[in-house]
Amino acid sequence: MKKIHTRLKRKFGLSTGLSHYHFFHPCTNKKNRPKTFKTEESANAWVRKYGLKKEQYYLKKVKRNKKFQVVRYNGKNKDITNKEGNS
């Protein structure tokens, strides 16, 4: 991997003696994000593909109400039971 230029190290406040591979390499900083969908139909199709029932999830509006996120119930709602059998 190429060395990072000194100007970039100064900009990001990094020490000059280290290579900082993990800071700049794209595969090492990848964070897990919730999956979002543009339409309700695509979200419901994804849920059907993974075999979730209507009682196990709900759709939440995210990203300024432009997208939908699938949120699973975790068993705290007494009307819903999840796969582990918690009620």
N, C-alpha and C positions, 0 to 999 in steps of 0.2 A: 504494500500500500504506500502511496505517496506520502511524503511528510506534509504536515500542516504548516502553512505559512505563518510567520511571526505575527503579521497583522491580525489574522484570525484568532490566534492565541490571545492577543491583547484584547480583542473585541469580546471574546467569551470568558475572559478572566482565567485562562488556563496557565499552568506552569510551563516554562519553556523547555525543561529537560525531558519531559515525558512525551510519548507519541499520541496518547489520547485516542486510541483506536476505537474504543467503545462509544466515545462521545460522538464521533462523526460517521461511524459505519451504520448504514440503514437497517441492517438485520438485527442489531443488538439492542436498539432502543424501541422496538416494536411493542406497543402496549395492547392489551386485550380491550377491545371496545365492544359495547353491545351492538348487535346486528340491527340495522334499521332498513325500512322498506319505504318506497315512494308511494305505494297504494295499499289499501286494506286487502285487496284481492291477492296481491303478491305475498303479503304477510300471512294470510290464511292459507295460501298454497304451500308456503314453506312449512307451516305448522302441520298441515296434513301429511307432508312428506316425512316429517319426523314422528308422526303418530301421536301427537298430543290431542287430547279431547278438549272440547269447548270449556269444560269445567276446570281445566288445569291452567289456563292462561287468560290474559286479557291484553288488549292493544292499548298502548299508551302513546299519546301524541308528543313528539319530541322535535327538536330543531326548529323552533318557532312555528310549531303546528304544521310543518310541511312534510314530516315523515312520521312513520309509525314504528314502534318498538314492541316486540313480544316480551311480556313480563309473565313469569310463571308464579303461580301461587305457591307459597312455601309451607302450607299446612296450618297457618295461624287462623285462617278463616274456618269457622266450625262447620260450615256447609260444604267445604271442599276437602277432599282427601287426596293426598299425593301418592306416588308409587310406593313409598316406604311404609305406608299404612298409618301415618300420623293423622290425627283428626283434630 
